Amino acid sequence: MSPIPKPGILEISPYVGGRAAAPGAAKVFKLSANESPIGPSPKAMEALSAAAHDLQLYPDGSARLLREAIAEVHGLDPDRIVVGGEGSGPLLTLLANAYLQPGDEAIFSRHAFLVYEIITRANSAVPVIVPERDTNTGIRVDVEAMLAAVTPRTRMVYLANPNNPTGSYLNRDEMARLHAGLPENVLLVIDAAYSEYVTAKDYESGMEMAGRFPNVVMTRTFSKLYGLAGLRLGWVYAPPAICDVLNRIRGPFNTSTVQQETGAAAVRDREHFWKAVEHNNKWLPWITAEIRKTGLRVDDSAANFVLIHFPPGAEGAKGMGDGKSVAAADAYLMQRGVILRGVASYGLPDCLRMTVGTEEQNRLAVSLLQQFMAA
Ligand SMILES: Cc1ncc(COP(=O)(O)O)c(C=O)c1O
């Protein structure tokens, strides 16, 4: 008999990332993976080149240099930070590996990041998927429904704030309500991959909560605002007891010297940070407003992408989209080299997600959508 994986693993649909190629198009404009349009900090690039030495040596397994840089910038205790060398995704996996047993339940919302389901099933635990609310600003996580889904088997709640792919966020009060309604033995995982983009005054990234409560952690990534998706680097801020657990089960050298030195320079370069924020602040509202002018629904977003809704229903069926379906839009854009993200796997079959790109990319994508809708 051949080896059998743990129960649940074969029920996992492998993660498929945003497309990167548009066959036949002369030039490709990739707006499908929420990557930074302005790229990494020049100081991070310098650090990257300078770090390419002594590769025969193992890195500092505790990644002190990087943890101290993150701690200094955010005013945190470096001992409450654990970094991960394959982005923030694997840190979410470590948390699931540490805290989920077979039959346990993990709660997340209907349009949550796909990785939550994968890591839940990988631990033979049960995903509990909670509907979201469709409001006049967009699709939002429903705190009351999340709390109503808690049972004695619940061990984890995953929440991306802001959420991908909806772009909506829960404010400080909503987060407090969610946390207050959870039993103390349930771990609230706040995935703050897009937090650096949020400008709303009532937003709390999870840093305060993870600093205060023994059952809250916050994950962050260098893949989005820091423009280092290819470097694969993330971190988690957690109570000491949880850091202790993660440090026991993580790879002993789970970040390279190159990652540590590049990441430290990136997080310290506040000038580049603000440049990236300002770029987003300029183009996110522009994209939202311009696409809305075509008549398409675009939800409010607090992140670096927007969710665009196309008329539901069969392609070309009378009164059901009139040929303006998501598939037709996607094909129209792809032929012209513009790649957005189909989000059917997130339970949003009539939507495309568009990342805020460079000025050229934004203007092109918007004008193509205008042409498509006018045709
Ligand atoms: C909500 C959310 N969390 C986490 C990640 C993972 O990012 P990374 O593993 O590159 O740090 C992503 C990436 O798309 C995301 O959208």
The ligand as an ORCA input file, in Angstrom:
! r2SCAN-3c Opt
* xyz 0 1
  C      -4.195     38.316      2.973
  C      -2.839     37.800      2.631
  N      -2.083     37.270      3.581
  C      -0.868     36.798      3.335
  C      -0.345     36.825      2.072
  C       0.953     36.153      1.889
  O       1.977     36.898      1.496
  P       3.467     36.364      1.583
  O       3.447     34.886      1.839
  O       4.069     36.724      0.295
  O       4.046     37.076      2.754
  C      -1.083     37.359      1.021
  C      -0.555     37.347     -0.343
  O      -1.202     37.511     -1.319
  C      -2.371     37.857      1.313
  O      -3.137     38.367      0.351
*
